[in-house]
Every structure is written in C-alpha cells, then in structure tokens.
Amino acid sequence: MPCFVFVAPSGDGWIVRGDFDDGPLEFATGVRAEQAARDLCHRLSDAGEPVVLEIRLRNGERAGRFLFPAYLAEPTMPVALRA
C-alpha cells in the first residue's frame, strides 16, 4: 500500500503532511512546499516505499497527483508518474 503525501494551503502559507510521524511541515510559498514534498517522495521511493503525492490549490481543487514507484534498481524507470 502506498504512502500518501499532501501539499495544501494553510492560512498564510502551505503545508506538507502525510503518512509520517512528524507533524505537518510549513512553508511560506507553494513552490517551496511542493519541492519539499517531491524531495520527501523521492527519499521514500528510494527506500522502497511507493508514494502518492497530491497537490491542492488555494481554492481546494486538485492541481496534480503523482505516483512515485518504489525504487527497484531499474535506472530506466520514470522517476514519477502523473496519476
């Protein structure tokens, strides 16, 4: 079962939250939040955990959903797939 990571607006900034023990990570801009979420997803997939990243806009609409497959030592596999 994949791990889920979400980027969403929060008050004056943006948060990254998901299936991890730490509380939500807070960022001033959506770009920084999205990059941090992608970095986290890459680290989790490199560790063998499939990850779904979902990014929301300020109006609540989904901006994107990406699948980061578990790394299987296959260098020709795509890094992330748009879901």
C-alpha positions as CSV (number, residue, x, y, z in Angstrom):
1,M,0.0,0.0,0.0
2,P,1.5,3.4,-0.9
3,C,2.3,6.2,1.4
4,F,0.4,9.4,0.9
5,V,1.9,12.9,0.9
6,F,-0.3,16.1,0.5
7,V,0.6,19.7,-0.3
8,A,-2.2,22.1,0.7
9,P,-2.8,25.7,1.6
10,S,-2.9,26.6,5.3
11,G,-3.6,30.1,6.5
12,D,-0.8,32.4,5.1
13,G,1.3,29.6,3.9
14,W,1.4,26.0,2.7
15,I,1.8,22.7,4.5
16,V,3.2,19.3,3.6
17,R,1.5,16.5,5.5
18,G,1.2,12.8,5.1
19,D,1.8,9.3,6.4
20,F,4.8,10.2,8.5
21,D,5.4,10.7,12.2
22,D,6.4,14.3,12.1
23,G,3.8,17.0,12.2
24,P,3.0,18.9,9.1
25,L,5.8,20.9,7.5
26,E,5.1,24.6,7.0
27,F,6.3,26.7,4.1
28,A,5.8,30.4,3.1
29,T,5.2,29.5,-0.6
30,G,3.6,26.7,-2.5
31,V,6.7,26.3,-4.7
32,R,8.8,25.5,-1.6
33,A,6.2,23.2,-0.2
34,E,5.9,21.3,-3.5
35,Q,9.7,20.9,-3.8
36,A,10.0,19.7,-0.2
37,A,7.2,17.2,-0.8
38,R,8.8,15.9,-4.0
39,D,12.1,15.6,-2.2
40,L,10.4,13.6,0.5
41,C,8.6,11.4,-2.0
42,H,11.9,10.7,-3.8
43,R,13.6,9.7,-0.5
44,L,10.7,7.4,0.4
45,S,10.6,5.8,-3.0
46,D,14.4,5.3,-2.9
47,A,13.9,3.5,0.4
48,G,11.4,1.1,-1.4
49,E,8.1,2.7,-0.4
50,P,5.7,3.6,-3.2
51,V,4.3,7.2,-2.7
52,V,1.3,9.1,-3.9
53,L,1.8,12.9,-3.9
54,E,-1.4,15.1,-4.1
55,I,-1.1,18.8,-4.6
56,R,-4.1,21.1,-3.9
57,L,-4.7,24.7,-5.0
58,R,-5.9,27.5,-2.7
59,N,-9.4,27.0,-3.9
60,G,-9.3,23.3,-2.9
61,E,-9.1,21.9,-6.5
62,R,-6.5,19.3,-7.1
63,A,-3.5,20.7,-9.1
64,G,-1.8,17.3,-9.5
65,R,-1.5,13.8,-8.3
66,F,1.8,11.9,-8.8
67,L,2.9,8.3,-8.2
68,F,6.5,7.7,-7.1
69,P,7.0,3.9,-7.6
70,A,9.2,2.1,-5.2
71,Y,12.8,2.1,-6.5
72,L,13.6,-1.3,-7.9
73,A,17.2,-0.6,-9.1
74,E,15.9,-0.1,-12.6
75,P,17.5,3.0,-14.0
76,T,15.2,3.3,-17.0
77,M,12.1,3.6,-14.8
78,P,10.4,7.0,-14.7
79,V,11.0,9.0,-11.6
80,A,7.4,10.0,-11.1
81,L,4.2,9.2,-12.9
82,R,1.3,11.6,-13.2
83,A,-1.7,9.7,-11.7
